[in-house]
Amino acid sequence: MKRNSKLVVSLVMAVLVAAPVLLPSVALAGGYSNLDFGGRRMGMFAVVGKPDDVTAVFHNPAGLTLQNGTQIYFALSTFVLDLGMKLYNSQGNLLPADHEITPDISIGAIPFIGVATDFGTKRFRAALAIYAPNAYGASLPIDEPTRYHVTQALFLSTRLTASAAYDFNNYISAGVSLSVLYTYLTATRFLNTGMLPSPADVQNDPKYDGRFNSTEANMKNDIQLDIQGSNWTWAFDIGLLVRPVKSLSIGLVFSSGSKLDLRGNVTAKYRLHIDGREDLLGKTKQTTNMIIPLSIRAGINWAIVPNFEVAADVSYWHYQTNQMQISKLDSPVAGLNGFSDAKNYGNSWNWCLGILYRPIPELDLMAGYQMDYTPNPTSTLSLENPGVDQKGFSVGTRWRINDHWRVSLAYVHNWFDLIDVQDSIGTPPANAKGHGTNNEFAFDFQYRF
């Protein structure tokens, strides 16, 4: 029993090193927060220079001054990731040879509900909103070698945001948002000490890689590891809108970074016991640090003619602060108090262009294009976070039904650059080749009293 306890501790430490924090690939460079919600953002991408719905509390709080009266707003964006991949074994061969590995499930959603009001004033605005700028879940096949990376993952980030904005004159507005953030994650993967090479294995194959043994053989000794973590933090955003002329609007937003310690359980058990029982091998708690990077976003919106707008945004995330990720156990185990995991992130950028055409006063037609640059180096890329550079386009429409109701519909399609990782330092290595797309569907409605 003592031997098994030491084994479980080793396995727990290994999984915490390999996959303590899951940031969904569909989140683009923003990582912690997906930008894709709100009618204007989903329709034409470029929104910082003219955020004219209640999602301004996130995109640029100064944009609340573009709205009059009191309005209730609801939006929902859903997305589905389509990913196909093969893994490199230790000899450089792509496996499985006869098919690609694809997720069983890979979906996400961004719900948003908020209210904004001018309190009957001309220049002051306030808003309150609750939303989840990232809610993503995925499941990979249990009978593929990817089970030693991840089989299930769920990531949830939610915000409660209070905002205020003031329109100083016809040329400049400013706004500020204060948010309480809650983060939750859970993930499952397998480890298998039977995959470690024996002297005979090494003699027969110096590059022995037990992940690619038959599923039936490996499953007999697989140990399931469940990881959980959650916590609260806070952040703030400061936004400006400058209008040098009536047809031109320039936006600038600073979003603070935050530190977050995710705390939760780690459980190890035999999932496929010979007689069908699940044997609990060990359970402990862990604390893992997470850094939400500060960001700066700038945008411009120009109404070339009254019914036609062009816009552009540039966004920057200071991911360079995330070089190491440290995990700690509650008490020393086998002489270890904790360990570190190299991330080696660089900084990240996104730029986008958008257009809006209004054929009649009640109808907006929108389209956009974006390019997103990941902070992830290939050496630390993981299969549960296969972030690579991405491109995307959007189309959308908004209809002002009457003086009270406005509705929007939009579609976004993002696609990954080819994933081809051959320098992974992970355990096990995440060397893989594959491709992926992400389809997003969104609608919103606004009611103004």
N, C-alpha and C positions, 0 to 999 in steps of 0.2 A: 504494500500500500504506500509506503514511503517512497518507493521508486516511482510509482504512478503519479504521486503528488509532484515530485520534482519534474516529471515529464510534462505534466499539465502546465506548471508554471512556465516552463520553457516555451511551450506552445502559445500560451497567453501572451508572453512577451513578444514572440515572433509576429503574432497577428497585430498587436498594437503598433509595432514598428512598421508593418507593411501597409496597414489600412486603418488608421485611427480616425480620419476625417474624410467624408465623402462629399465632394462638390460636383454636382451633376454636370455632365458635358453640355447639356442644352443651355446652361447659364451663360455661355459665351465668355468673353473676357471679364465681364462683371463678376463672375464667380459666385459670390455670396448672394447677389441680387440680380435677377433677370430684369432687363430693362423693358421687355416686351409686354407692356400692358397700357391700356388707355387707347381711345379711338384714334387720336392723331398719331401717336407713336406707332401703333400697329399698322396704320394705313400708309404712312410715309417715312417712318423711322426718325427723321430729323424733327425734334420736338422742343429742344431747349430754348430756341429763339421765340417760340409762340405756343406755350403749353396751355391751351384754352379749355381744358376740362379739369375736374377735381383731382386727377392724378398729378397735377402740378405740385401737390404736397411732396411728391417724390422727385419728379423730373426737374422742376424749378419752381420753388414756392412763390417767387415774385409773379409768376403767371396767374396767380389767383386774382390779381387786379384786372385781368382781362374779362372777368365774369361779373355780372350784376345780379342783384337780388339774392334769393336763397334757393339752392338746388340740392337735390339728392341724386347721387350718382352710383351706378353699379356697373362693374365690368368683370368679364371672365375671359381669360386666355387659356387655352388648353394646347398641349403639344405632345407629339408622338415621335419618338426617336426610332429610326430604322438603321440598324448597324449590322454589318457583316464583317467577320474577321477570321483569320487563321493565326495560330501561334507558331513561332519558331522554336524548334527543339534545340538542344545543346549542340547539335551538328549543323544547324543552319537550315534544316528542312522545314517547310511549312506543313503543319498538321492541324486538323484532319485532312487527309489527302483527297477525300471524295466529297467534301461539303464545307460550307462556311458555318461558323458558329454565330447564331443570332439570338437576341434576347427573346425570352418568352413574353415578357411584358416590359415596356419602357414608356411611361406616360408621365405627364406632369400637368399642373394647373396653377394659375395665378388669379385667385378671386380678390376683388376690391370692392369695398363699399365705403362711401364717404358723404359728408355734407359740408357745404360751403355757404357762407353768407356775408353780406356787406353791412348787416345791422341797420340798414336804411341810410348809411353814410355814402359819400361820394368816393372816398379815398381808402378807407380801411376795409380789409377782408380777413376772415378767419375760417379755418377748416379743421375738421376732425375726420380721420379715416383709419380703418383697420383693414389690413391686406396681407397677403403672403407673396412677396416677390420671388419666392422659390418654394415649390412643393413638388417633389419629384420622387418617383419610385421605379425600381427596375428589378427584374428577375432573370437570371441566366440559367440555362439548362443544368440540372444537377448531374447529368451523365456525360458532361464534357470536361476537359482538363481545366477550363476556366473556373471550375468550382474551387480550385486552390487559390484563386484571386478573390472572387466574390460570387455568391449565388443570389442573394437578395440585398437590396439597399433601399433605404428611405431617408430622404433629407427634407427638412421643413424649416423654413425661416419665415417668421411672421413679424409684423410691425403694427404698433399703435402710434399714430402720428398726429400731433397737434401743430398747426401752422398759423402764421399770421403774416400779412403783407400790407404794404402801404404804398400808395401811388403819390409820390411827392409832387409831381407836376406832369406835364404832357411828354416829358422826355425820359424820366427815370422812375422805376419802381424797385422795391426791395422786399424780400421775404425771408422768413426763417422757419425751419421745421425742427421739432424736437421729437425723437422717436424712442420708444421702448422696444427692444428686439428680443425675441425668443427663438432659440435654435434647438432643434431636436434631430438626432440621427440614430439610425440603427442599421446594422449590416450583419450578414452571415457569410461565412466561408468555411472551407475545410482544410485541415492539415492531416498529414499522414506520414508518420515516422517510417513506415514501410517503404517509402519512396527513397529513403537514404540508401546509397549504394553499399552493398556488401563487398568484401574483397574480391569475391568471384565476379560480381557485376563489373567492377572496375577493370578486372583482368580481361573480361570479354569485351567491354566497351568503355574506354577511358572517359568518354563523354556521356556516361549513363544519365538518363533523365527519366525518373520514374513517373512523372506526370502523365506520360503517354502510354503507360501500361494499360491493359484492358480495364474497363470500368469495373467489371465484376471482381477482378483481383484486387484493385485498389480500395473499393468500397468496404471490404471486410475490415479494414483497419482505419477507415476515415474517422476523424474526430471533428465534430461540428463546433464552431466557435461563433458565439453571438456577442456582438458588441453594441452598447448603447451609450449615449451621452446627450446631455441637454444643459442649458443654462440661459440666463438673462444678461443683457447688457443694454447700452443706450448709445445713441448717435445723434448728430445734428447736421443740418444742411443750411447753407446760406446761399440765396440766389439774387441775381440782379437782372433787370430788363432795361435796356437803354434803347430809346427810339429817337435817333438823330433827326429823322424825317418820318412823316406819318406812315409811309409805305415800308419802312425798314425797321426791323427789331433785332437786337443783339442780346443774347442771354449768356450768363456765366453762373456756374454753380460750383460751390465747394462742399464736399461731403466728408465728414470726419471719419477717421478710422476708429476701430474699436478693438479691444482685447477681450477674449472670451475663453473661459476655462470650461470645457465640456466634461461633465462628470456623469458616470454611469457604471453599469455592471458589465463584466466580461464573464461569460459562462462557457465551459468546455464540457462536452459530453459525447459518448458514443451514440451516433444516430442510428446506425445499422448493426445492432447487436445480432448475434446468430439467432437467438430466439425471439427477436423483435423488440426487446426491451431497450429503453434508453438509460444508460448509466451516466449519472452525473459524476464527472471527474474532478471538477473544481470550479470555484466561483470567487471572484474578487471584485474590487472596484478600481477604477482608473480615472485619472484626470489628465486631459490633453489640452494643451494651449492651442488656440486658433486666433489668427489675426485677420480682421476684416480691413482691407486696405483703404486708405483715404483716396479720394478721387477728385478730379477736376474735369468739368465738362463745359464746353462752349458751343454756342450755336447761333446761326443767323437765319432770318426769314425775311424774304423780300417779295412784296406784292408788286410784281413788274407792272401789271395792270390790275384793276380792282378784283377781277375774277380768276386770277392766276398767280400762284405763289411758288417760289423755289426756295429750298432750305438746305442747310448743311449743318451737321454736328461733328464735333471731335471730342472723344472721351479718353481720359487717362486714369489708370489705376496703379497705385504705388505698391505693387506686389513684391517689389524687391526686398521689403522688410521680412518676407517669409522665406528665410533661408534654412532654418531648422525647426522641426516640430518636436516638442519634448513631451513625453508621457511619463507619468509617475504612478506607481502603485501605492496603496495606502500604507503598507509596511514593507520593510526590507524582505526580499525573498532571494534565497541562495546568494546573499551578500550584495544584491542589487537593489537600489532604491528607484531606479528608473532608467531611461534610455532616450536617445534622440534619433530623429529620422530626417535625413537630408531632403529638402525640397528644392533648393537652388533656383527659386523662381526669379524671373526677370520682371520688368515692368510690362504693362499691357496697354494696348491702344484699340480704339474702335473709331472708324469714321463712316459717315453715312450721308447720302444725298436723297432728297425727296421733292416731290412736286404735288401741288393741289390745284385742281381745276374745278370751277363752279359754273356749270352750264346754265343753271337757273339758281336764283337766290336760296332755294331750299335744299340744294343738293351739292355735296362735295365729292369729287372723285380724286383718289390719292394713289400714289405709287412711290416706291423707294428702293434703294440699293445700299447695302452695307458691306464692310470688310472688317473682320474682327481678328486681332492678333493675340494668341494665347500667351500667358506667362510661363507655361509649363515647358521645361526642357524635356527632350525625349528620354533622357537617362532616368528621370524620376516619374515619368508618366505611368499611370496605373490604369488597369482595365475598368475600374469603377469610376474613373475620372479621365476618359481619353480625350482630354482637351487638346485640340490642334487648331490651326488657323481655319477660319470659316468665312464663307461668303453667303449673302442672302438677298432676297428681293421680297417686296411686299406690295399688296394691292388692297385697297379698302374704299369704303363709301360711308358718308354720313348724311342723314336725312333729317331736316328740321320739319317735323310733322306739323307743328303749330307753335304758338308762343310758349308753350309749356314743355313739349316733348321733343327730344332729339335721340336718335338711335344710330348705331354704327355697326358695320360688319367689316371684317378684315381677314386676310390670309397672308401668312409669312412662310417662306421656304428657305431654309438654310442648308448648306451642304459643306462637308468637311473636305479639306485637302486630304490627299491620300495619306493614311496612317502607315508608316513603315519604320518601326522601332527595332533597332538591333544593338543598342548600347545600354539597355536597362540595368540598373544596379539594384532593383527590387529583389525581394525573396518571397516566392520564386520570381525569376525575371519576367517582366511583362513585354518581352520581345514579340511583336505581332505585326501583321500587315492586314489592312482592311479599309473600309470606306463607310460613310454614313451620311444620312440626311435627317433633317428635323422639320416637321410640318406643324405649323401653328394655326389655330383657328380662334377667332376672337369676336365678341360682340359686347356692346355696352348700351346703356340707356341713361338719359338724364332727364329729370323732371324739375322744372323751375316754377316756384310758387309765384 
